[in-house]
Amino acid sequence: MKRRGTSAAAAALAIVLAGCAPAAEPLPTGARLHTTPDAGPRAAFVEPGPRGVTVVDGDDWTLPASALPAANSGFFSEETSEDDLVLVHSVDVTWAQLQPVESGVVDRTATGEAQGMELARLDEQLAEPGDFWMRLFASAEGWAPAWVAEDCGVTTYGPDEDGQEHLPIWDECVWGHLLNAYERLFVDEGLAADPRLRFVYVPGAFDWAEFDYDIVSDAVAAGDLDADAYLAWYSQAWPDLADLFGDHANKLVFTGEDYPWGPFGAADDLLAADAVDAGLGIRNGITEVSNFHLSEAPSYGSHVQSDGHLVVDESLPIHAGDRIVATEHECFDDCGYATTDPYYAVRQANLKALQLRMNWMYVVPDDAYLTEYAEHWDWVRLSLGQTAETSSDAWAALRDAEDTFWIDEDFPGEWDAQPWVRNLERWLVQVDETGSVAHRTDVDVHTGDVEAENGTAHEGLSTDVGGGDTGFVFSVDERFAGAVEGGAVLKVTFLDEGTGSFRVETDAGDTVAVERTGSGRWRTATIALPAGAVGAEATRLRIALDDAADDLVVRFVRLIDPSS
């Protein structure tokens, strides 16, 4: 699937919205107060107040003033936008632009063209101030030097979705020449060591330099490529690049994906993880379609458990903090996708990206609604790249959503409710216990948002008073809990329907009650937890209904350490 369309956009997909609850409402846009890379929150933190609880309409994304961005994290785009704190711009070149003749020397004065973009001289691009990321557009017939195909005696395959034919970069001769280009540009010219270079997408193939399998499949269909030959090249390609970059190999970002619709069956399912194992970072281009194809994601260490929850193995090197774990969020109403509820689409895509522990995010300010949902995006910026020990918050988005990729696929493990995924969670896990089993609800149902394959999502989970389930239990990650230094705060986004109150039960005592008003709106309660409620030996919380209360629907729970 392609991220950006330069040809005519596909017809907008129909969006079916089942359910009757009002759409989620963001809080008003926060003031723009900072433009520095280490800027803290732009909106004031909503405190529990003197009574111990404050309730506001809509979602509440505020963070304490002490929250700061992670070191290796941020927004990137084609151009910087200081107002939006998008501070990393692109430097894009084609292979033909750099090596128009077979001399090995990099031409820093030639211009190029790729994907409808006019690419300025390398010298001119590098003269722009600020940090940058790079793409070397290499595989398309119009990107590669003409002498490469002639010297290697290869034909092209395609076309891709933009009508481009591509050289077989798996060919030993082609790959050798391309490695030479990478060496000349990044080693000899010193770009790999340049501290302004944050990362580079590799290998520079195929459409939009995104490593999809359409072209590989075309070569297989033509009888010119088999699994043995392809896998032999693939197993060596990423060590080749990592060796070239040496100490700067952590700047390399593989643009492929897990389970990539390749032509080799199960043999290509886990190849993205192999690239990561070779020392590269990873990037996904389609987390806007937030429910689809991203639940079982080995290259990110994310796996579906038997109960449908997602667990990320943060001990893997990809999450050590020095590599790139990236995504791109600009195709909510572009690239052939469409939504009738952009806030919902943006919110869910960002929650998914953070569940996968992303640290970098490509955005286009207008297309990503950065101004419209500034408070939410500020929370995302300050969340990217954080760890359980450094994050200001831990959270759980309560929901049941189907990953339609797995409807007809054999799952490599136990998954009782396949293809339904329970929740998106980050260091706070909702746990079913006797008397506290969470139930699917139809109060806020979305079907086919952004794209039909995105399936159906039931946002929020409910108690079942009649069945004896009168609360929700949460387990706090021990690392996050152990880092809490002061009194913690719990923010609970709930549907304000019915009567009765709820409170939070902790090992250190209960909180004050939150009264419902029957407004029918999504609201967020900020609740002060008792001293000692969260800590190294205190990791269990329960949102509990008071006696005679109606059922409660909760959609988002966020535990915050105001001292972080």
C-alpha positions as CSV (number, residue, x, y, z in Angstrom):
1,M,0.0,0.0,0.0
2,K,1.3,3.4,-0.9
3,R,1.5,6.4,1.3
4,R,1.5,9.3,-1.0
5,G,-0.3,9.4,-4.4
6,T,1.0,11.7,-7.1
7,S,-1.4,10.4,-9.7
8,A,-5.1,10.8,-9.5
9,A,-6.4,9.8,-6.1
10,A,-8.5,6.8,-5.8
11,A,-12.2,7.4,-5.1
12,A,-12.8,8.1,-1.4
13,L,-13.9,5.0,0.5
14,A,-17.2,5.0,2.2
15,I,-17.1,5.3,5.9
16,V,-19.8,3.5,7.9
17,L,-20.3,4.7,11.4
18,A,-22.4,2.4,13.5
19,G,-23.4,3.3,17.1
20,C,-24.9,6.5,18.5
21,A,-22.5,8.1,20.9
22,P,-21.3,11.6,20.0
23,A,-17.9,11.9,18.3
24,A,-14.9,12.3,20.5
25,E,-14.1,16.0,21.1
26,P,-10.6,17.4,21.6
27,L,-10.0,20.2,24.0
28,P,-9.4,23.6,22.5
29,T,-6.2,24.2,20.7
30,G,-3.4,25.1,23.0
31,A,-1.4,28.3,22.6
32,R,1.9,28.1,20.7
33,L,4.5,28.9,23.3
34,H,7.7,27.3,22.3
35,T,9.7,26.7,19.1
36,T,12.8,25.0,20.5
37,P,13.6,21.2,20.1
38,D,13.4,20.7,23.9
39,A,10.1,22.6,24.3
40,G,7.9,21.3,27.1
41,P,4.1,21.1,27.0
42,R,2.2,24.0,25.3
43,A,-1.0,23.6,27.4
44,A,-1.3,23.9,31.1
45,F,-1.7,20.5,32.9
46,V,-5.2,19.9,34.1
47,E,-4.8,19.2,37.9
48,P,-7.2,17.3,40.1
49,G,-8.2,20.4,41.9
50,P,-8.7,21.1,45.7
51,R,-11.5,18.5,45.9
52,G,-9.3,15.8,44.4
53,V,-11.1,15.5,41.1
54,T,-11.6,17.8,38.0
55,V,-13.9,16.8,35.1
56,V,-13.7,18.4,31.7
57,D,-15.5,17.7,28.4
58,G,-13.8,15.6,25.7
59,D,-10.3,14.1,25.8
60,D,-7.5,15.6,28.0
61,W,-4.0,15.2,26.6
62,T,-2.3,17.6,29.0
63,L,1.1,16.7,30.6
64,P,2.9,18.2,33.6
65,A,5.3,21.1,32.9
66,S,8.3,18.8,33.6
67,A,7.6,16.7,30.5
68,L,10.3,17.0,27.8
69,P,10.9,15.3,24.5
70,A,13.0,12.1,24.4
71,A,16.5,12.7,23.0
72,N,16.2,10.6,19.8
73,S,12.7,11.6,18.8
74,G,10.6,14.1,16.9
75,F,8.6,15.1,13.9
76,F,10.1,15.1,10.4
77,S,8.8,16.1,7.0
78,E,9.9,17.5,3.6
79,E,10.2,20.9,5.1
80,T,10.6,22.3,8.6
81,S,7.8,24.1,10.3
82,E,9.1,25.7,13.5
83,D,5.6,26.7,14.6
84,D,4.6,23.0,14.6
85,L,8.0,21.9,16.0
86,V,8.7,19.9,12.8
87,L,12.4,20.6,12.9
88,V,13.9,17.9,10.6
89,H,13.7,18.4,6.8
90,S,14.4,16.1,3.9
91,V,17.4,15.9,1.6
92,D,16.4,13.9,-1.4
93,V,18.6,12.8,-4.3
94,T,18.5,10.3,-7.1
95,W,21.3,7.9,-8.0
96,A,21.5,9.3,-11.5
97,Q,21.8,12.8,-10.1
98,L,24.8,11.7,-8.0
99,Q,26.6,9.4,-10.5
100,P,25.5,10.3,-14.0
101,V,28.7,8.7,-15.3
102,E,30.6,5.6,-14.2
103,S,33.4,7.6,-12.5
104,G,32.6,6.8,-8.8
105,V,32.7,10.5,-8.1
106,V,29.6,12.1,-6.5
107,D,28.2,15.0,-8.5
108,R,27.2,17.6,-6.0
109,T,26.0,20.1,-8.6
110,A,23.4,18.2,-10.7
111,T,19.7,18.3,-10.1
112,G,17.2,15.4,-10.2
113,E,13.6,14.4,-10.3
114,A,11.7,11.7,-8.4
115,Q,8.0,11.1,-7.7
116,G,7.1,14.4,-9.3
117,M,9.5,16.3,-7.0
118,E,12.2,18.6,-8.5
119,L,15.4,17.8,-6.5
120,A,17.9,20.6,-6.0
121,R,21.6,20.2,-6.2
122,L,23.1,18.3,-3.3
123,D,25.3,21.2,-2.3
124,E,22.2,23.5,-2.2
125,Q,20.2,21.1,-0.1
126,L,23.0,20.5,2.4
127,A,23.5,24.3,2.7
128,E,20.0,24.6,4.3
129,P,20.3,25.0,8.1
130,G,19.0,22.4,10.5
131,D,18.9,18.6,10.9
132,F,17.8,16.5,8.0
133,W,16.9,13.0,6.9
134,M,17.6,11.5,3.5
135,R,16.3,9.3,0.7
136,L,18.5,8.1,-2.2
137,F,15.9,7.3,-4.9
138,A,17.7,4.4,-6.7
139,S,15.7,1.7,-8.2
140,A,13.3,3.3,-10.8
141,E,14.5,3.5,-14.4
142,G,14.3,7.3,-14.1
143,W,16.3,7.4,-10.9
144,A,19.1,5.1,-11.7
145,P,22.0,6.1,-14.0
146,A,21.5,4.7,-17.5
147,W,25.0,3.1,-17.5
148,V,24.0,0.7,-14.6
149,A,21.4,-1.2,-16.6
150,E,23.8,-1.3,-19.6
151,D,26.8,-2.5,-17.6
152,C,24.8,-5.1,-15.7
153,G,22.7,-6.3,-18.7
154,V,19.4,-6.2,-16.7
155,T,15.9,-5.5,-17.7
156,T,13.3,-3.6,-15.6
157,Y,10.1,-4.8,-13.9
158,G,6.8,-3.1,-13.2
159,P,5.1,-0.8,-13.6
160,D,4.4,0.3,-10.0
161,E,1.3,2.2,-9.0
162,D,2.9,5.4,-10.4
163,G,3.8,3.8,-13.7
164,Q,7.5,3.5,-13.0
165,E,9.7,0.5,-14.1
166,H,12.4,-0.6,-11.6
167,L,15.8,-2.2,-11.9
168,P,16.4,-5.5,-10.0
169,I,18.4,-4.2,-7.0
170,W,18.8,-7.9,-6.0
171,D,21.0,-8.4,-9.0
172,E,24.6,-8.8,-7.9
173,C,25.9,-6.2,-10.4
174,V,23.2,-3.7,-9.7
175,W,23.6,-4.1,-5.9
176,G,27.3,-3.7,-6.1
177,H,27.0,-0.4,-8.0
178,L,24.4,0.8,-5.6
179,L,26.5,0.0,-2.6
180,N,29.3,2.0,-4.2
181,A,26.9,5.0,-4.5
182,Y,26.1,4.7,-0.8
183,E,29.7,4.5,0.1
184,R,30.7,7.5,-2.0
185,L,27.8,9.6,-0.6
186,F,27.7,8.6,3.0
187,V,31.2,7.5,3.8
188,D,33.5,9.4,1.4
189,E,31.4,12.6,1.5
190,G,31.1,12.3,5.3
191,L,27.3,12.4,5.5
192,A,27.0,9.3,7.7
193,A,29.1,11.0,10.3
194,D,27.4,14.4,10.0
195,P,25.5,15.0,13.2
196,R,22.8,16.8,11.3
197,L,21.8,13.6,9.5
198,R,19.3,12.0,11.7
199,F,18.6,9.0,9.5
200,V,18.3,7.7,5.9
201,Y,15.7,5.5,4.4
202,V,17.1,2.3,2.7
203,P,17.6,0.7,0.3
204,G,16.0,3.3,-2.0
205,A,13.5,1.0,-3.7
206,F,10.7,0.9,-4.9
207,D,7.7,3.3,-5.4
208,W,8.4,6.3,-3.2
209,A,11.6,4.4,-2.1
210,E,9.3,2.2,0.0
211,F,10.2,-1.5,0.0
212,D,7.0,-3.1,-1.2
213,Y,7.0,-6.5,-3.0
214,D,5.1,-5.5,-6.2
215,I,8.3,-5.4,-8.2
216,V,9.8,-8.5,-6.7
217,S,6.6,-10.3,-7.5
218,D,6.7,-9.1,-11.1
219,A,10.2,-10.6,-11.5
220,V,9.1,-13.9,-10.0
221,A,6.1,-14.0,-12.3
222,A,8.4,-13.4,-15.2
223,G,10.5,-16.4,-14.3
224,D,13.5,-14.3,-13.6
225,L,13.7,-14.6,-9.8
226,D,13.2,-17.4,-7.3
227,A,13.2,-17.6,-3.5
228,D,16.7,-18.9,-3.2
229,A,18.3,-16.1,-5.2
230,Y,16.2,-13.4,-3.6
231,L,16.8,-14.6,0.0
232,A,20.5,-15.0,-0.7
233,W,20.7,-11.3,-1.7
234,Y,18.4,-10.2,1.1
235,S,20.4,-11.9,3.8
236,Q,23.5,-10.1,2.8
237,A,22.1,-6.7,1.8
238,W,21.5,-5.3,5.3
239,P,24.9,-6.4,6.7
240,D,26.4,-4.8,3.6
241,L,24.8,-1.4,4.4
242,A,25.5,-1.7,8.2
243,D,29.1,-2.5,7.5
244,L,29.4,0.6,5.3
245,F,27.9,2.9,7.9
246,G,29.9,1.4,10.7
247,D,29.4,3.3,14.0
248,H,26.5,5.2,12.3
249,A,24.6,2.1,11.2
250,N,21.8,3.1,13.6
251,K,20.9,5.9,11.2
252,L,19.8,3.3,8.6
253,V,16.0,2.8,8.4
254,F,14.5,-0.2,6.5
255,T,11.3,0.8,4.7
256,G,9.8,-2.7,4.4
257,E,7.2,-4.3,6.7
258,D,6.2,-7.5,8.4
259,Y,4.1,-10.0,6.5
260,P,4.6,-8.0,3.3
261,W,2.3,-9.7,0.7
262,G,5.4,-11.2,-1.0
263,P,5.6,-14.0,-3.5
264,F,7.4,-16.5,-1.4
265,G,4.8,-17.5,1.2
266,A,5.9,-17.9,4.7
267,A,9.5,-17.4,3.6
268,D,9.1,-13.6,3.4
269,D,6.8,-13.1,6.4
270,L,9.5,-12.2,8.9
271,L,12.1,-10.6,6.6
272,A,11.6,-7.1,8.0
273,A,12.7,-8.4,11.4
274,D,15.8,-9.8,9.8
275,A,16.7,-6.3,8.6
276,V,16.2,-5.1,12.2
277,D,18.4,-7.9,13.5
278,A,21.1,-6.8,11.1
279,G,21.3,-3.5,13.0
280,L,18.8,-1.3,11.0
281,G,15.9,0.8,12.2
282,I,12.4,0.2,10.9
283,R,9.6,2.4,9.5
284,N,6.0,1.7,8.7
285,G,4.2,3.9,6.2
286,I,0.5,3.2,6.9
287,T,-0.3,3.4,10.6
288,E,-3.2,5.7,9.6
289,V,-5.0,2.4,8.9
290,S,-4.5,1.8,12.5
291,N,-6.2,-1.6,13.1
292,F,-5.0,-3.4,10.0
293,H,-1.9,-5.6,9.6
294,L,0.0,-4.0,12.6
295,S,-1.1,-6.2,15.5
296,E,1.5,-9.0,15.0
297,A,4.6,-6.9,14.2
298,P,7.8,-8.8,14.9
299,S,10.2,-6.2,13.7
300,Y,8.8,-3.9,16.5
301,G,8.7,-6.7,19.0
302,S,4.9,-6.5,19.2
303,H,2.9,-9.7,19.5
304,V,-0.7,-10.7,20.0
305,Q,-1.3,-12.7,23.1
306,S,-3.8,-15.4,23.5
307,D,-6.3,-13.0,25.2
308,G,-6.0,-10.5,22.3
309,H,-3.8,-8.0,24.2
310,L,-0.6,-6.7,22.5
311,V,2.7,-7.0,24.2
312,V,5.9,-5.3,23.1
313,D,9.3,-6.8,23.9
314,E,11.2,-3.7,24.9
315,S,14.4,-5.6,25.7
316,L,15.0,-5.9,21.9
317,P,17.9,-3.7,20.5
318,I,15.4,-1.9,18.3
319,H,14.0,-0.2,21.5
320,A,17.4,0.6,23.1
321,G,17.0,4.2,22.2
322,D,19.7,4.7,19.6
323,R,17.8,3.4,16.5
324,I,14.9,4.8,14.5
325,V,11.4,3.4,14.9
326,A,9.4,5.6,12.6
327,T,6.0,6.0,11.0
328,E,4.3,8.5,8.6
329,H,1.0,10.3,9.4
330,E,-0.2,12.4,6.6
331,C,-2.7,10.3,4.6
332,F,-5.9,10.7,6.6
333,D,-7.7,12.4,3.7
334,D,-5.1,11.8,1.0
335,C,-3.4,9.0,-0.9
336,G,-6.7,7.4,-1.7
337,Y,-7.9,7.3,2.0
338,A,-10.7,9.2,3.6
339,T,-12.3,9.8,6.9
340,T,-15.5,11.5,8.1
341,D,-14.0,11.9,11.6
342,P,-10.5,13.2,11.2
343,Y,-9.9,13.7,15.0
344,Y,-10.8,10.0,15.6
345,A,-8.6,8.9,12.7
346,V,-5.6,11.0,13.9
347,R,-6.1,9.9,17.5
348,Q,-6.2,6.2,16.8
349,A,-3.2,6.3,14.4
350,N,-1.1,8.1,17.0
351,L,-2.2,5.7,19.7
352,K,-1.2,2.8,17.5
353,A,2.2,4.3,16.7
354,L,2.9,4.9,20.4
355,Q,1.8,1.3,21.2
356,L,4.5,0.2,18.8
357,R,7.0,2.4,20.6
358,M,7.7,4.8,17.7
359,N,10.2,7.6,18.3
360,W,10.0,9.5,15.0
361,M,6.9,10.5,13.0
362,Y,6.6,12.0,9.5
363,V,3.9,14.6,9.4
364,V,2.6,17.2,6.9
365,P,1.2,20.0,9.1
366,D,-2.0,20.6,7.2
367,D,-2.7,17.0,6.2
368,A,-2.0,15.7,9.7
369,Y,-4.3,18.4,11.3
370,L,-1.4,19.7,13.5
371,T,-3.1,23.0,14.2
372,E,-6.7,21.6,14.6
373,Y,-5.6,19.1,17.2
374,A,-2.5,20.9,18.6
375,E,-3.0,19.7,22.2
376,H,-3.2,16.1,21.1
377,W,-0.2,16.4,18.8
378,D,1.8,18.1,21.6
379,W,1.2,15.0,23.7
380,V,2.3,12.8,20.9
381,R,5.5,14.8,20.4
382,L,6.3,14.5,24.1
383,S,5.5,10.8,24.1
384,L,7.6,9.7,21.1
385,G,10.7,7.7,22.2
386,Q,9.9,7.7,25.9
387,T,10.5,4.5,28.0
388,A,8.7,3.2,31.0
389,E,11.4,4.9,33.2
390,T,11.3,8.3,31.4
391,S,7.6,8.7,30.4
392,S,5.3,11.1,32.2
393,D,2.4,8.8,31.7
394,A,1.3,5.2,31.1
395,W,-2.0,4.5,29.4
396,A,-4.6,2.1,28.1
397,A,-7.1,2.7,25.3
398,L,-10.0,0.4,26.0
399,R,-11.5,-1.1,22.9
400,D,-12.2,-4.2,20.8
401,A,-11.0,-3.9,17.2
402,E,-10.6,-6.4,14.4
403,D,-7.4,-6.7,12.4
404,T,-8.9,-7.9,9.1
405,F,-5.5,-9.0,7.8
406,W,-5.8,-12.0,10.1
407,I,-9.4,-13.0,9.2
408,D,-8.2,-15.7,6.8
409,E,-4.5,-16.0,7.8
410,D,-2.9,-18.7,9.9
411,F,-1.8,-17.0,13.1
412,P,1.6,-18.1,14.4
413,G,0.4,-18.8,18.0
414,E,-2.7,-18.8,20.2
415,W,-5.2,-16.0,19.7
416,D,-8.6,-17.0,21.2
417,A,-10.7,-14.2,19.6
418,Q,-8.8,-13.9,16.3
419,P,-9.0,-11.4,14.6
420,W,-10.2,-9.2,17.5
421,V,-7.6,-7.2,19.4
422,R,-8.3,-6.0,22.9
423,N,-7.0,-2.5,23.7
424,L,-4.0,-0.5,22.9
425,E,-1.8,-0.3,25.9
426,R,1.5,1.3,27.0
427,W,2.7,0.4,30.4
428,L,-0.8,0.2,31.8
429,V,-2.7,-3.0,31.1
430,Q,-6.4,-3.7,31.7
431,V,-6.9,-7.0,33.4
432,D,-10.0,-9.1,33.6
433,E,-10.7,-10.4,37.1
434,T,-13.7,-11.9,38.7
435,G,-16.1,-9.0,39.3
436,S,-14.1,-6.8,36.9
437,V,-14.4,-8.3,33.5
438,A,-14.6,-5.6,30.8
439,H,-17.2,-6.0,28.1
440,R,-17.5,-4.9,24.5
441,T,-20.0,-2.1,24.0
442,D,-21.7,-0.6,20.9
443,V,-21.9,3.0,22.1
444,D,-19.1,4.2,19.8
445,V,-18.5,1.9,16.8
446,H,-16.4,2.8,13.7
447,T,-16.3,0.7,10.6
448,G,-14.0,1.2,7.6
449,D,-12.6,4.5,8.8
450,V,-9.8,5.7,6.5
451,E,-10.0,2.5,4.5
452,A,-12.3,-0.5,4.4
453,E,-9.6,-2.9,5.5
454,N,-9.4,-1.0,8.8
455,G,-12.4,-3.1,9.9
456,T,-14.7,-2.5,12.8
457,A,-13.7,-1.0,16.2
458,H,-15.8,-0.8,19.3
459,E,-14.3,2.2,21.3
460,G,-14.6,1.9,25.0
461,L,-15.4,-1.1,27.3
462,S,-18.2,-1.4,29.7
463,T,-19.0,-2.8,33.1
464,D,-21.9,-5.3,33.5
465,V,-23.5,-4.6,36.8
466,G,-26.2,-7.2,36.1
467,G,-23.6,-9.9,35.6
468,G,-21.6,-8.9,38.6
469,D,-18.8,-6.9,36.9
470,T,-18.7,-3.6,38.6
471,G,-15.2,-2.2,37.7
472,F,-12.0,-2.2,35.7
473,V,-8.7,-3.5,37.0
474,F,-5.4,-2.2,35.7
475,S,-1.8,-3.4,36.2
476,V,0.9,-0.8,36.1
477,D,4.3,-1.7,34.6
478,E,6.7,-2.2,37.4
479,R,9.3,0.1,35.7
480,F,6.9,3.0,35.4
481,A,5.6,2.5,38.9
482,G,9.1,2.3,40.4
483,A,9.9,5.7,38.8
484,V,6.9,7.5,40.3
485,E,8.3,9.9,42.9
486,G,5.3,11.8,44.2
487,G,1.5,11.5,44.2
488,A,0.2,10.1,40.9
489,V,-2.9,11.2,39.0
490,L,-5.3,9.1,37.0
491,K,-7.2,10.6,34.0
492,V,-10.3,8.5,33.1
493,T,-12.2,9.3,29.8
494,F,-15.7,8.0,30.3
495,L,-19.1,8.3,28.7
496,D,-21.2,10.5,30.9
497,E,-24.5,8.5,30.8
498,G,-26.6,6.9,33.5
499,T,-26.5,7.7,37.2
500,G,-24.2,7.0,40.0
501,S,-20.6,7.6,40.7
502,F,-17.2,5.8,40.4
503,R,-13.9,6.0,42.3
504,V,-10.5,4.5,42.1
505,E,-9.5,1.8,44.5
506,T,-5.8,1.4,45.4
507,D,-3.7,-0.5,47.9
508,A,-3.2,2.9,49.7
509,G,-7.0,3.7,49.9
510,D,-9.8,5.0,47.7
511,T,-10.1,8.3,45.9
512,V,-13.0,10.7,46.0
513,A,-16.0,9.8,43.9
514,V,-16.6,11.1,40.4
515,E,-20.3,11.9,39.9
516,R,-22.0,11.4,36.5
517,T,-24.3,14.1,35.3
518,G,-26.0,12.3,32.4
519,S,-24.7,14.8,29.8
520,G,-24.3,12.0,27.2
521,R,-20.8,13.4,26.4
522,W,-17.4,11.9,26.6
523,R,-15.7,13.5,29.6
524,T,-12.3,13.1,31.3
525,A,-11.9,13.0,35.1
526,T,-8.6,13.9,36.6
527,I,-8.3,12.1,39.9
528,A,-5.7,12.5,42.6
529,L,-4.5,9.1,43.9
530,P,-3.6,8.6,47.5
531,A,0.1,8.8,48.5
532,G,1.7,5.5,47.9
533,A,-1.0,4.3,45.5
534,V,1.6,3.7,42.8
535,G,5.1,2.6,43.4
536,A,7.6,-0.3,43.3
537,E,5.3,-2.4,45.4
538,A,2.0,-0.9,44.3
539,T,1.0,-1.7,40.8
540,R,-2.8,-2.4,40.9
541,L,-5.6,0.1,40.4
542,R,-9.3,-0.5,40.1
543,I,-12.0,1.9,38.8
544,A,-15.0,0.8,40.8
545,L,-18.7,1.7,40.6
546,D,-20.3,2.8,43.8
547,D,-23.4,1.0,45.0
548,A,-26.6,1.4,42.9
549,A,-24.7,2.9,39.9
550,D,-25.6,2.2,36.3
551,D,-23.1,0.6,34.0
552,L,-20.0,2.7,33.1
553,V,-18.2,2.9,29.7
554,V,-14.5,3.9,29.9
555,R,-12.5,4.6,26.8
556,F,-9.1,5.9,27.9
557,V,-7.2,5.6,31.2
558,R,-3.9,7.6,31.7
559,L,-1.7,7.3,34.8
560,I,0.5,10.4,35.2
561,D,3.5,11.1,37.4
562,P,3.4,14.9,37.8
563,S,6.9,14.9,39.1
564,S,8.5,13.2,36.1
